[in-house]
Amino acid sequence: MTLLDCPPRRLPRRFVPEPLPPAGTFDGQTVFIVGGTGSIGLAAAVHFANLGASVIIT
C-alpha cells in the first residue's frame, strides 16, 4: 500500500492565530530588526511599519 492508496483524512487544527493589533499601535515607537532583508525579517519589518513604527533594518 502506498500513500496514494490511503484514504484522505483531515488533520486537527492546532494553530489558531491571534488577531492583529490595530493600525497605529506602534506610533512613535522604533523597532530594530536584525536580518530584515530575509523572508521572515522583511515580513516583520513591513508588518511593524504598517502598524506605525519607525523600522531600522540590518
N, C-alpha and C positions, 0 to 999 in steps of 0.2 A: 504494500500500500504506500502511495506517495502522498505528499502534502496536497497535491491537486485532487486526489481521490477523497480526501476528508471533507465532510460537510462543513459549510461556513458556520462560524459561531461569533457571537457578539461579545466583545471583551467588556468588562465592567469599567465604568468611567471613574477614574480615581482622582483626576486633577480638575478642580473647579477654580478657575482664575478669579482673583479679587477684582472688583470693579475699579476702573481707573480713576485717579483723583481728578477733580475739576480743573479746567484751564485756569492759570493764574496762581496755582498752588505754590509755585516756586518763584513768584515775583520778588525781585530784589535779592535772590539767592544766587550763589556761584557754585557750580558743580564742576569738579575736576575729574576727568575720565582718562585713565591710563589705557592705552590700546584702543583708542576711539576710532582708528581708521579701519579696524577689522569689522567683522559682521555684527557681533553682539555689542561691542563697544560703540560702533556707529549707530546702531539702533537705539541704544541707551541715550546717546548724545542727542539724537533727533527727538526722542521722547521728552527729555528734560527741557530742551529748547521749546518744544510745543507747550510745555507747562509753564513757560515764562522765565526759566532760569538762564543766567549767563553761563555758557559752557566753555570750558577750557579742555582741549583735547591734546594728548601727547601720543 
